[in-house]
Amino acid sequence: MPTDVTAADAATIALALRKGLRSLAKAVVVITCRHGGQRYAMTATAVSELSMDPPSMLICVNKSASLFAPLSQGADFCINILTARQAEISALCAGKEKGEARFSVGDWRQSPLGHAYLADAQASIFCRSVANTMFGTHGLFIGEVQEVIDLAPIDPLVYMDGRYGCFAAGLGTADRR
């Protein structure tokens, strides 16, 4: 924390940031990994493409999440982008259930690479863990993309202002010829 920001100022800024971020709509994903023979799953929105050369993804995971320890030890991971019909899976993996019970709903399968993935997700992005760093309460994990399973039509589950929603196709689109 910069020396000119007091703890009280930092708390006020964090509260304002949390409120401001409620207006940022994000696709909902479930990040999975396998480590020590156990499957892990966690709902997240702090996921982003990092680079196309090499193709890579960035995920941010709270240090208190069960997924944090295996990722910190270099576990490869899969980013499953949920469809609008998969809010129940998101809720299970966001803390409603723990451990293996998070895989009780949905068509979960194992890829040839050993990843647990959701077969009917909007897309599943399989990543080899290549780097990580810690910042504040979170770990930032970079994965080099090894494979992508992409289903159509596009109908992602979206999270904003503490609620699930879906993308309204066609709104705000222009002729891009």
C-alpha positions, 0 to 999 in steps of 0.5 A: 500500500502506498505510504500516503494512503491510510488503512482507513482510506484503503478500506474506503477505496476497497468499498467504493471499488467493490460497489463500482465493480457491481456494474461490470458484467462478466461471463461466469466460468468454472475453473477446474483442476486435478491434483493428487488424484482429487478434482477441484472446481471453483466459480470465477469471473476474474478470468481473462485472455492474456496473449495470442502469441503464445495463446494464454489465459490469466485466472485470479484465485483467492488464497482462501479458495480450495483451488488455490493450493493445487494451482500454487503447486503447478496444477494445470487447469481448465476454464469452463465458460458456462451457458445461461442454463448453467446457473445451478453449476455456478452456485454449486462451485461458488460455495454451495457445495464442497469438494467432489459434490461440486461435480454432482450436476452437469455433464463432467468428463475427463479430457485425454490431458486429465482435466475435468471439464464440463462437456456442455459448457459454452467453451472449455479452455485447457491450460498448462500452468506456466507461471504464477504470482501473488498479489494481496489476497489473490494468486494470479495464474497464467496458463498456456492454452493447449486445447479449446472445445467450443460449442455454438450457439453463443449463450453465456451465463453473465454475472452483474450486480450480484445476479445472474443474467444472459446476453441479449444478442443483437442489442447494440450491434452494427453492420460491420461490413 
